[in-house]
Amino acid sequence: MYQIMLDAELSKAFDVWSGYLNARTGEDPQARARLRSTLRSAREAAAAGDPEFARALVAEMYDDAREAGLPWAPVRPGPCAADREARDYAKDDLREVLPLHLREGLDNIAIFLNVTDRRLRAAPGLDTTTCQDILYITARAGMALDLAHPTAARRELERLKGIARRCGVEP
């Protein structure tokens, strides 16, 4: 599952950069040509089985675009956005790899996790420690879901429900 997520992250970056480079933005043609060449090299590296080098080239593209002052170029997503986008890209591949019952179970856990997390965040008067615990447990559950590990995800969901009960929030 982890490899699927890494592949999805790279595929998303390739698509974003391809879309940008195919658009007519009127920006510096030399900088865009360099970016196009780097993207081609990154795709070749990924196809040759060297995703680490491909990721390094993609990171270089973000830096080059920023240094060239290209206002319409993609910006490097933050960690949370990058994970969310990679999950969105990976969901199609996961459908092919995971059995239906496992996907449904993971989806079910994700829904309960989302609802419980939202209810807790809306609860008035939570102290800082409780808020940090909620973030931590939610992140752990999210990682378990990303790795298609329902047992770990359920365990974290139960921990979150325990906090909800302590705080007087319906889990």
Protein Blocks (a to p, Z undefined) as FASTA:
>chain_A
ZZmmmmmmmmmmmmmmmmmmmpcehpafklmmmmmmmmmmmmmmmmnopaklmmmmmmmm
mmmmmmnopakbccdddfklmmmmmmmmmmmmmmmmpcfklmmmmmmmmmmmmmmmmmmm
mpghiafklmmmmmmmmmmmmmmmmnopaklmmmmmmmmmmmmmmnopaZZ
